[in-house]
Each structure stands twice: as C-alpha cells, then as structure tokens.
Amino acid sequence: MGGVNTGVNTAERAPKQDRSRATRQRLLEAAVACLAEHGWTGSTVAVVAERAGVSRGAAQHHFPTREDLFTAAVEYVAEERSTALRALFPEGTTGDRRAVVSALVDLYTGPLFRAALHLWVAASNEDQLRPRVTELEARVGRETHRIAVDLLAADESRAGARETVQGLLDMARGLGLANLLTDDRARRERVVTQWAALLDETLD
C-alpha cells in the first residue's frame, strides 16, 4: 500500500510543479512588460499579478517581496539576452564582426533593456534594491563581456583588446539609451558599421 501511495503522490506532484513553473514564468514575463510600460512606480505586485492572470497571494508565494520579483525579472531578462545572442551564432566565433556588433546592439535597444533600465533607476533610489541589482548587473556584465569576446574572437592578451570590447558594450548601452526617446535606427546603423571596422583593425 505504501508503495502505491508514493507513486500516486509522485504523479500528483509533477503536474503541480509544472503549474508552479508556468505561474512563475508568467509572473516574470508580466513583470518585464509592466516595467517597460509603466516604470517602477506603476509596477506593483498587484499590477503584475493581474497582468499575469494570477492572484496576488500566488504571486507572493513565488516572490515574497516586490524586490524579489523585480530582481528575478531582471535576472530573467539577462538570461534571455544571453540565450538570444548564443542562438544567433550557435557555432560560436564568426568571421562577420559586423553581425556580432549588430546583435550586441540589438540587446540594448529592445524592450528587455528598457525593463532593466527602469529597475536600475529604481535601484538608485531604493536602498533595499540597490545592492541586489548592483550584484546582478555585475554578473550580467561579466557574462555579456565573455560572450562578446568569444564571438569576436578577441585575444585579450593583446594590448587594448579588452578595453575595445568593453568600449563596444558601453557604446551599445548608450545607443540603447538614445533609442528610448527616438527611433535612432539610421544613425545606429552607421555607428555599428564604424565599430565593426574599428574591431577588425584592433583585434586582427
């Protein structure tokens, strides 16, 4: 009897775990969308829960505090960025540096970056949130830098190579900020072309 009951309980737990993961995913996606559309002030747990189609209690079961929810949301955003970039170049290093630069810039000009930016602004004024976001962003920065180095085939033992790659990422972030206010696509394309040429000159 004991063995039968254990089997039933295990079978019951699996769908519950699936539902739990699905609920968490909906909450994270809703949090990202709310941040991008309403900013920090307008993105309460209640608003996110309503958008995700779950109760506030269910939301707080997964994320006890607002800071927990939005820190997890930015971590989710960061993971999505890395996954998307790796998917663009599944074979790793590519000879087309312009395509890599363009892909990196795209990471900073879409809704995922916009959502992360709102959290950075909130963290600058929220003592509870600031250290968690700072730590997370440092980790994200290291990961993005490593991906960029791999895809650009940059030899960081060469003088100036590391700084050139970091400059590319700083430039991409700046283009993302500019894109928040206006459609900066035409100028962005020219900057991407120029940076690709500079990388070819510096890294080869």
C-alpha positions in Angstrom: 0.0 0.0 0.0 2.8 2.4 0.9 4.4 1.9 -2.5 1.2 2.6 -4.3 0.5 5.8 -2.3 4.0 7.1 -3.0 3.6 6.5 -6.7 0.3 8.4 -6.7 1.8 11.3 -4.8 4.7 11.5 -7.1 2.4 11.5 -10.1 0.4 14.3 -8.5 3.4 16.4 -7.7 4.7 16.6 -11.3 1.7 18.5 -12.7 1.8 20.8 -9.6 5.4 21.5 -10.3 4.7 22.2 -13.9 1.9 24.6 -12.9 4.2 26.3 -10.5 6.9 26.8 -13.1 4.3 28.1 -15.6 3.0 30.6 -13.0 6.5 31.8 -12.2 7.2 32.2 -15.9 4.0 34.3 -16.4 4.9 36.5 -13.4 8.4 37.2 -14.7 7.1 38.0 -18.2 4.4 40.2 -16.8 6.9 42.0 -14.5 9.2 42.7 -17.5 6.2 44.0 -19.6 5.0 46.2 -16.7 8.4 47.7 -16.1 8.8 48.6 -19.8 5.3 50.1 -20.0 4.7 51.7 -16.6 8.1 52.1 -15.0 8.9 51.2 -11.3 6.2 53.3 -9.7 3.4 51.8 -11.7 4.6 48.2 -11.4 3.3 46.9 -8.1 3.0 43.2 -7.3 -0.8 43.6 -7.6 -0.5 45.0 -11.1 1.9 42.3 -12.2 -0.2 39.6 -10.7 -3.3 40.9 -12.5 -1.4 41.1 -15.8 -0.1 37.5 -15.3 -3.7 36.3 -14.5 -2.8 35.0 -11.0 -3.9 36.1 -7.5 -1.7 38.4 -5.5 -1.3 35.6 -3.0 0.0 33.3 -5.7 2.5 36.0 -6.8 3.8 36.5 -3.2 4.1 32.7 -2.8 6.7 32.8 -5.6 8.2 36.2 -4.8 7.6 37.3 -1.2 8.6 40.9 -1.8 8.5 43.3 -4.7 12.3 43.5 -4.7 12.4 39.7 -5.1 10.0 39.8 -8.0 11.8 42.5 -10.0 15.3 41.3 -9.2 14.2 37.9 -10.5 12.7 39.6 -13.6 15.9 41.4 -14.5 17.8 38.1 -14.0 15.3 36.5 -16.3 15.9 39.4 -18.8 19.6 38.8 -18.6 19.3 35.1 -19.2 17.0 35.8 -22.2 19.7 38.2 -23.6 22.4 35.6 -23.3 20.3 32.8 -24.8 19.2 35.0 -27.7 22.7 36.0 -28.5 24.0 32.5 -28.3 21.2 31.3 -30.6 22.1 33.9 -33.2 25.6 32.3 -33.5 25.2 28.7 -32.4 28.6 27.8 -33.9 30.3 30.4 -31.7 33.0 32.5 -33.2 32.1 34.1 -36.5 34.1 35.9 -39.1 31.4 38.6 -39.6 32.2 41.0 -36.8 29.6 43.5 -38.1 26.9 40.9 -37.5 28.1 40.4 -33.9 28.2 44.1 -33.2 24.7 44.5 -34.6 23.4 41.6 -32.4 25.0 43.1 -29.3 23.5 46.5 -30.1 20.1 44.8 -30.5 20.3 43.5 -27.0 20.3 47.1 -25.7 17.7 48.6 -28.0 14.7 46.3 -27.3 12.0 46.0 -24.5 14.2 43.8 -22.4 16.8 46.6 -22.0 14.0 49.1 -21.3 12.7 47.0 -18.5 16.2 46.6 -17.0 16.8 50.3 -17.2 13.6 51.0 -15.2 15.0 48.7 -12.5 18.4 50.5 -12.5 16.6 53.8 -12.0 14.5 52.4 -9.1 17.6 50.8 -7.5 19.4 54.1 -7.5 16.8 55.4 -5.0 15.9 52.1 -3.2 18.4 51.1 -0.5 16.9 47.6 -0.3 17.1 47.0 -4.0 20.4 48.7 -4.9 22.9 46.0 -3.6 20.9 43.2 -5.2 20.7 44.8 -8.6 24.3 46.0 -8.5 25.5 42.5 -7.8 23.2 41.1 -10.5 24.3 43.6 -13.1 28.0 43.0 -12.4 27.4 39.3 -13.1 25.4 40.1 -16.3 28.2 42.4 -17.4 30.8 39.7 -17.0 28.7 37.2 -18.9 28.0 39.6 -21.7 31.7 40.6 -22.0 32.7 36.9 -22.1 30.1 36.2 -24.9 31.4 39.2 -26.8 35.0 38.1 -26.5 34.1 34.6 -27.7 32.0 35.8 -30.7 34.5 38.4 -31.8 37.5 36.1 -31.4 39.2 38.7 -29.3 42.6 37.8 -27.9 42.6 39.7 -24.6 46.3 39.1 -24.0 46.8 41.8 -26.7 47.1 45.4 -25.6 43.9 47.3 -25.8 41.7 44.3 -26.8 39.8 44.0 -23.6 39.2 47.8 -23.5 38.0 47.7 -27.1 35.4 45.0 -26.4 34.3 46.8 -23.2 34.0 50.0 -25.2 31.8 48.3 -27.7 29.4 47.2 -24.9 29.4 50.7 -23.4 28.6 52.1 -26.8 25.8 49.6 -27.3 24.3 50.6 -23.9 24.5 54.3 -25.0 22.7 53.5 -28.2 20.0 51.7 -26.2 19.5 54.8 -24.0 19.3 57.1 -27.1 16.7 54.7 -28.6 14.4 55.2 -25.6 13.4 58.7 -26.8 13.6 58.5 -30.6 13.9 55.9 -33.3 17.7 56.1 -33.7 18.0 53.3 -36.3 19.6 55.2 -39.1 22.4 56.7 -37.0 22.8 53.4 -35.2 23.5 51.5 -38.4 26.3 53.9 -39.3 27.8 53.6 -35.8 27.6 49.8 -36.0 29.4 49.8 -39.3 32.2 52.0 -37.9 32.6 50.0 -34.8 32.9 46.8 -36.8 35.7 48.4 -38.8 37.5 49.5 -35.6 37.2 46.0 -34.2 38.7 44.5 -37.3 41.6 46.9 -37.1 42.2 46.5 -33.4 41.6 42.7 -32.9 43.2 41.3 -36.1 
